[in-house]
Amino acid sequence: MKKGIFITGAICLIAFTALLLFTYIFVAKGREAKELKVGLIMNGTHDDRSLSEVHFDPLYKISKDRGLVLEYFENVPLDESSMDRMVELIEDGCSLIVLDSSFYEDYARTVAIAHPEVNFTCFYGNSYMPNFLTFTGRLYQAHYLTGIVAGLQTDSGNIGFYSQNREPILITGVNAFTLGVKKVNPEAKVFVRFSGTGDDKKDAADFINKRKLDILACDGVSNEPLAAAEESGVWSIGMHFDLSDRYPNTFLTGAALDLTDFYSEQIQRCERGIFLGENDHVGIDGNALDIVPLSEHVKSGVEEEVDAERQLMKDRKKDVFYGPITDINGDVRVNEGESMPDREVLYDLEWFVSGVIIDE
C-alpha cells in the first residue's frame, strides 16, 4: 500500500514539475515575444550615410541575426510631433525605443514617464531615469586620430575643419582634431568654419578657396563638404562611414561610431528585466569607435603612427584631453598631469585649444 502511495506521489510530482516547466516556458516565451520588438526614431533616413544610419545599421543587424522585430520612422521632426511616433511604436508593442538625436530628449522623457514599462535610449542626451538611458560616444578620440592623419598628409600646412555650429560636442571634435594635427605637425594651421547648417556645398568650396586648404575635415552632419572637396581636388576627412566609393579621388578616412555591442547589451538588458537608466559614454577602449580604414591616398608611415596612438588609448595609457592644454588666448585650461572629465569634454566645452583659427 505504501509502495502504491509512493508511486502515485511520484507521478503527481512529475506531473506538477512538468506543469511548472510548461508554464515557465509559456510565460517566458510570451515575455520574450513582447520584449523583442524595438522601435527606432530617426531624424534622417536609414540609408543617409550619416548619423541616422549609424543607429539603424547595428539595430538592423542585431534584429536580423536574432530574429527580433525592428520598426522605425524616418525624417521625424525634432519637435513635439515626435511624441506621436513614439506612442505609435509603443501601441504597436515596442518595449525599447531608440532615439538618434538629443533634440528628442525632452519629448521622449515625457513619453517615458507616462510609460514606465517601456525603455528608452537617447543619443547624446544627458538626463536619465529608471527607464530612460542617455549615451554618447567619445568621438573626440577618433577625431584626434584623424587629426594625426591630416597633420601628416598635408603639404601646404593649411587644414580646414567644417562644422555645423558651436555646440559643445562639436567644439570638442574641433579641439581633438587640432590636438592630433599639432602633435605631428606643430607648424600646421587648422582653420574652422561654422556654417550654421553643415550642408552648404557652395560655402565649403568658398572656405577651401579662401584659406587655400589642401585638406578639409567635417563633423559629419552632412557629406556635402566632402563633395566640395572632391570637386576642388583637396583631401577630405569625414565621419561615420567609409566614403571612398563616393569620393574616390580625395577621401582619406573618417571618425566612425559602431554601436553594435552597445545596442546588443541594451536589448539583452530589456529581455532580462535589468535595463539600467543612466548617462553612459562609449569609447575606443570598448571597440565602440575608431576611424574607417585609411584609403590608398594616405601617405606611407601614417598608419603606423595612428596605430600607436590608438593602442595607447585602448590601453588607457593616454587620452586626448591630458594636460598641459592652453586655449587660443594662451590661458592654461588643463594643467600638466591632469585630464578633463567626460562631462566637461562632452557637454560643457565652450573654448578652443591653441592652434584653432576661427574663419569669420
N, C-alpha and C positions, 0 to 999 in steps of 0.2 A: 504493500500500500504506500509506504514511504517512497519507494522507488518510482511509483506512478506519479506521485505528487512532485517528486524531483524533476521528472521528465516534463511534466506539464508546466512547471515553473520555468524550466529552461527554455521551453518552446515560447512561453509568454515573454521571457526576457529577450530572446532573439527577435521576436516579432516587434517588441517595443523598441529595441535598438534600431531595427530596420526602419521603423516608422520615423524615429528621430533623424536618422540619416537621410531618409527621403525628404523629410520636412526641411532639413538644413539645406540640402541641395536645391530644393524648390525655391526656398526663400532667398538663398544666395544667388541663384540664377536670376530671380526676379529683381534683386537689388542690383546685380551686375548689369542687367539689361537697362535698368533705369540710369545707371551711372556711366554708361558707356557712350552717352550722347554729349558731344562737345559742340558749343556754338562759338563762332568767331565773328567779331565786328571789325570791319576794316574801313579805313578812310580812303584807301586806294583800291586797287584790284589785285586778284590773286596771282596775276602774272605781270605785275608792273616793273619787275626787276628793281624794286626798291623796297621800302620798309614793310609794306603790307605783305609782299611775297616772303619776306624774312620770317613772318609768323605763319603764313599759310603753308609753306613747303614742309616744315617739320611736322605740323599737325596732320597734314595730308598723309605724309609718310607713315607716321605712327598709326593713324586710323586704318590705313591700308594694311599694314603689317599685322595689326592686332584685331582687325575686324570691328573697329569702332565706327560709330556714325558721326560724321562731321557735317555740320550745317553752317553756312556763312552768308553774310551780307556784305556786298561791296559798295564802295563810294557812299558810305554812311556819313551824313553831315556831322560836323563837330559841334552839335548844338543839342537842345533839349529833345528834338525829334528822335535822337538816337535811342532814347529810352523805349520808344515803341518797338524798335527792332529787338532790344534786349528782352522785353516782355514777351514778344512773339517767340523768341527762342526758348524761353522758359516754358511757355504754354505748349510748346512742341516737345517738351521733355528733356531739354538740355540741363544738365546738372553742373556743368563747368562752362563758364563764358569767358572768352579771351578777348581783350580789347587791345588794339595795336597802337593806341595813342593816349597820352596823358590828358588830352583835351576831353576825353570821355570820362575822366575820373570822377568828377563831382556828380554827373548824371548816373554813373554806374553805382556809386555809393548809395544813392537814393534808392535805386532798384534793389541793391544788395540788402539794405536794411529792411525793405518790405518782403524780401525772400531769403530768409536766413538759411533755408535748406539748399540754396544754390551757391556755388563757389565762383569767385571771380578772380582773374588775374589782369592787371593793367600795366602796360609797358610804360616805363618812365614816370609812373605816379610816385608819390612819396608818403601817402597815408595808408593805414591798414586797420583792419578789424578782423574778428574771427573767420569770416568767410570772404575776406577781401585781401588779396595779396598784390602788392606792387613790386616791381622789379625793374632793373635796368642793367645793361651790360657796361663793363668798363672799357668801352670802345676807345677811350683815350690811349689804352695800351697798344692797340692796333694802329692808331693814328701816329703814335711815336715811332713804330716800326716803318710805316710808310714815309715818315719824315726822314728816316735814315736812308731809305731808297732815293728820295728826292735829292737829299744833300749830296749823295754820291753820284747821282745820274746827271745833275745839272752841269752845263758847260759855262753858261753865262753868269750863274750865281743869282739869277732873278727867278724866284719861285713864287707862284701865286696860290692863294687858298680862297676859294669862292664859297661863301657861306650865306645861309638864309637870313639870319638875324643875330642879335647879341644875347640870345638866350644862354643861360649858364652852361648847359650841356654842350652847346656849340662853341662857346668860348673855350671850354675845356679841350675840345677837339683841336681848335686852332693852336692853343698853347702846347699841347702834347706833340703835335706835328712839328711845331717850331723847335721844341727841345730836341727832337730827333734830328732835324736838319742841322742844328747848331752843334750837336755832339760830333758829327763827322765833317762838318764844313762851317767853321765859325765865321767865315767871311761872307757866306751866302745871305741874301736878303729874302725875307718872307713877307710879301705884300698880301694884305687881307682886304677883300671887298665884301660888304654885306649888301645883299641885293634886295632884301625885303620879301622876296618870293623864292629865290633859289633856283628858278627855272627859266631865267631870261637868257636865251642863247645869244642874242644880239649884245646884251650887256656884258656877258662873259667874254665875247670876242673883243669888245672895246677894252676890257680890262687887260686882256692879253697884249693888245697892241700898245696901249698906253704905257704899260710897265715893261714892255719888251721881254715878256716871260718866255722861258723855254720849258717850263713845267707848270701845269695847272692841276691842283687838287680841289676836290669839292666835298661837301659834307653829306652828299647822298640824298638830299631832299628831292632832287631831280637829276636826271642824267643829261639834261640839256647843255650844261657847261662842258661835258665831255665831248659832245657833238661839236661844240665850238672849237675845242682843242683839236679835234680830228681835222676839221676844215682849215684850221690855222697852221697845222703841221707842228704842234708842240706836244710834248709828252703829257699824259693825263693819269691821274690817280683818282679812283672813285671809291665807292662803298658798296658793301653787301654782296656783290656778285662779280664773277669773272666776266668782264665785258669786252674781252679781246675779240670776240666774234663780231661785235657791233662796231668797235673802233680798232680795227686790226693794225693800223699804222702807227698808233700813238699810245695805246693803253699799256700801262706798266704793272699796276697792281691796285689793291684797294683794301680798306678795312672791312672785315667780314664777321658777322654775328651768326653763330649756329646754335639755335635754341632746341635742338632735338632732345638732348639729355634733360634739359630743364623742363620741357613740357611733358616728357615721359614721366618724370618724377611727380609732377603735379597731378597728372592723370591717375597714377598709382595711388597717390595720397587720397584722392577723391574716392577711388574704389574701396580703399581700406577704411575710409571714415576718419582719416587723421590729417585732413587738409589743415595747413597752418597759415593763417593770415599774418603776414609780416612784410617788411620792406627789405628786399633781397637784392644782392648785387652779384652778377656772374662775370668771371674774368678769364684771362688767358691760362691761369693755372688749372682751371677746371675744364679746359677744352671747349669753352663756350664761344670763344672768339679767336681770331687770328687774322692774317692777311691772305688774300687769294693768291694762288701761285704766281710767281713772278713771270712776266711774259718774256718772250725771246729777245725783246728790245733792251732789257735791263743789262747794264754793263757787267763784265766779269768781276767777280770778287764781292759784289754787293750781297748776294745770297748768304755768303759765309758770315758777313757782318750782321745781317739780320738774324740768322740762326743763333749766333752767340748771344745777342741781346734778348731774343725770345726765351732762350733757355734760362737766362738769369731771372727773368720774370716768372717763368714757370716754377722755378725752384724757390721763388720768393726771396731771392738774394738782393733784388733791387726792384724799384718801381719807378714810374715816370716822375712823380712829383716829390722826389727826395731833394733836400736842400744841399747846397745853397741855391736859391732861386730868387732872382730880382725881377722887378716889373719894368715896364717901358720907361718909367720915371727914375729908375735906378734905386728904388726902395727895396730893401730885402723883405721878401714875403715869406720865405721858408728858410730857416737857419740851417747851417750845415749840421748834418746828423739827425735832422728832423724830417718828418714827412707830413703831408696833408691828409686828413681823414677823408674817408669816402664821401660823406655827406657834403663836405665843403667842395670837393672836387666835382661831384656830380650835380649838385643842386644850387650851390651858392657862389660859384666863381664869377666874378664880375671885372676882373683885371687881366691884363695881358702881360705875358712874360717878355723879358728883354729880347729884342730881335724882331718882334712883330712891328710891321709898319702898316698902319691903317690907311687904306686908299679912300680918300674922301671924294 
